[in-house]
């Protein structure tokens, strides 16, 4: 089981370390599923307000 784990590799001159590759994985990012708004009849009482609000750090 110890062989299946990723190892941390220090990179000289870099602030970040790298992880070794694990067999059976790829470095490709996952595709995000597109989110769509629900149909008009499926909305709840607070949906309009929640969709308008923006977190304070934006």
BATOR-616819 format. One record per atom (N, C-alpha, C, CB): residue in one letter; x, y, z. Coordinates in steps of 0.2 Angstrom, whole numbers, padded with zeros to 4 digits, always signed. Glycine has a CB too. Example, Ala and Ser with C-alpha at 12.3 -4.5 7.8 and 13.67 -1.06 7.14 Angstrom:
<pts>
a+0066-0028+0039a+0062-0022+0039a+0066-0016+0039a+0057-0022+0045s+0064-0011+0035s+0068-0005+0036s+0064+0000+0039s+0070-0003+0029
</pts>
This chain:
<pts>
x+0004-0006+0000x+0000+0000+0000x+0004+0006+0000x-0005+0000+0006x+0010+0006+0003x+0014+0012+0003x+0017+0014-0004x+0020+0011+0008x+0017+0009-0008x+0019+0011-0015x+0014+0015-0019x+0021+0005-0019x+0008+0014-0017x+0002+0017-0021x+0002+0025-0019x-0004+0014-0019x+0005+0027-0014x+0004+0034-0012x+0008+0038-0016x+0005+0034-0004x+0006+0045-0016x+0011+0050-0019x+0016+0052-0015x+0006+0056-0021x+0022+0054-0017x+0027+0056-0013x+0028+0064-0015x+0034+0053-0015x+0030+0067-0010x+0031+0075-0010x+0039+0076-0012x+0030+0078-0003x+0040+0079-0017x+0046+0081-0020x+0048+0088-0020x+0047+0078-0027x+0053+0090-0016x+0055+0097-0016x+0058+0099-0022x+0060+0098-0010x+0056+0105-0024x+0059+0108-0030x+0064+0114-0028x+0053+0111-0035x+0070+0114-0030x+0075+0119-0028x+0073+0126-0031x+0082+0117-0031x+0073+0131-0027x+0071+0138-0029x+0064+0139-0030x+0074+0139-0036x+0059+0134-0028x+0052+0135-0028x+0049+0135-0021x+0049+0130-0033x+0044+0139-0021x+0040+0139-0014x+0036+0133-0013x+0036+0145-0013x+0034+0130-0019x+0029+0124-0019x+0033+0117-0020x+0024+0125-0023x+0030+0112-0017x+0033+0106-0019x+0029+0102-0024x+0033+0101-0012x+0031+0097-0027x+0027+0093-0032x+0025+0087-0029x+0031+0093-0039x+0020+0084-0032x+0018+0077-0030x+0020+0072-0036x+0011+0076-0028x+0022+0066-0034x+0024+0061-0039x+0017+0059-0042x+0028+0055-0037x+0018+0056-0049x+0012+0054-0052x+0010+0047-0049x+0014+0053-0060x+0003+0046-0049x+0001+0039-0047x-0002+0036-0053x-0005+0041-0042x+0000+0029-0054x-0002+0025-0059x-0010+0025-0060x+0000+0018-0059x-0012+0026-0066x-0019+0026-0068x-0022+0033-0067x-0023+0022-0063x-0019+0038-0066x-0021+0045-0066x-0019+0049-0072x-0020+0048-0059x-0022+0055-0073x-0020+0060-0078x-0019+0066-0075x-0024+0060-0084x-0015+0071-0078x-0015+0078-0076x-0020+0082-0079x-0008+0080-0077x-0024+0080-0082x-0030+0084-0086x-0035+0086-0080x-0033+0079-0091x-0037+0092-0081x-0042+0095-0076x-0049+0092-0077x-0042+0102-0076x-0053+0091-0072x-0059+0088-0073x-0064+0094-0076x-0062+0086-0066x-0068+0091-0081x-0073+0096-0084x-0079+0097-0079x-0076+0093-0090x-0080+0104-0078x-0086+0105-0074x-0092+0105-0078x-0085+0113-0071x-0097+0102-0075x-0104+0102-0078x-0107+0109-0077x-0108+0097-0074x-0110+0111-0083x-0113+0117-0083x-0119+0117-0079x-0115+0119-0091x-0120+0123-0075x-0126+0123-0071x-0131+0128-0074x-0124+0127-0064x-0137+0126-0074x-0142+0130-0077x-0148+0131-0071x-0146+0126-0083x-0151+0137-0073x-0156+0139-0068x-0162+0134-0069x-0158+0146-0069x-0165+0133-0063x-0171+0128-0063x-0177+0132-0067x-0174+0127-0056x-0182+0128-0070x-0187+0131-0073x-0191+0135-0069x-0192+0125-0076x-0195+0140-0071x-0199+0145-0067x-0203+0142-0062x-0203+0149-0072x-0206+0136-0063x-0211+0133-0059x-0207+0130-0053x-0215+0128-0062x-0200+0128-0054x-0197+0125-0049x-0193+0129-0044x-0192+0120-0052x-0194+0136-0044x-0190+0140-0040x-0194+0141-0033x-0190+0147-0043x-0189+0142-0028x-0192+0143-0021x-0193+0150-0019x-0187+0139-0016x-0195+0152-0013x-0197+0159-0012x-0190+0163-0011x-0200+0159-0005x-0184+0160-0010x-0178+0164-0008x-0174+0164-0014x-0175+0162-0002x-0175+0160-0020x-0171+0160-0025x-0169+0166-0029x-0174+0155-0030x-0173+0171-0030x-0172+0177-0033x-0166+0181-0029x-0178+0181-0034x-0168+0181-0022x-0163+0185-0018x-0156+0182-0018x-0166+0186-0011x-0156+0175-0018x-0150+0171-0017x-0146+0172-0024x-0151+0164-0016x-0149+0172-0029x-0146+0173-0036x-0143+0180-0037x-0150+0172-0042x-0146+0185-0033x-0144+0192-0034x-0138+0194-0029x-0149+0197-0032x-0137+0190-0024x-0132+0192-0019x-0125+0190-0021x-0134+0188-0012x-0120+0194-0019x-0113+0192-0021x-0109+0192-0014x-0110+0198-0026x-0105+0187-0014x-0101+0187-0007x-0097+0193-0006x-0097+0181-0007x-0096+0195+0000x-0092+0202+0001x-0085+0202-0002x-0092+0203+0008x-0082+0197-0003x-0075+0197-0006x-0075+0198-0013x-0071+0191-0004x-0081+0198-0017x-0080+0199-0024x-0080+0207-0025x-0087+0196-0027
</pts>
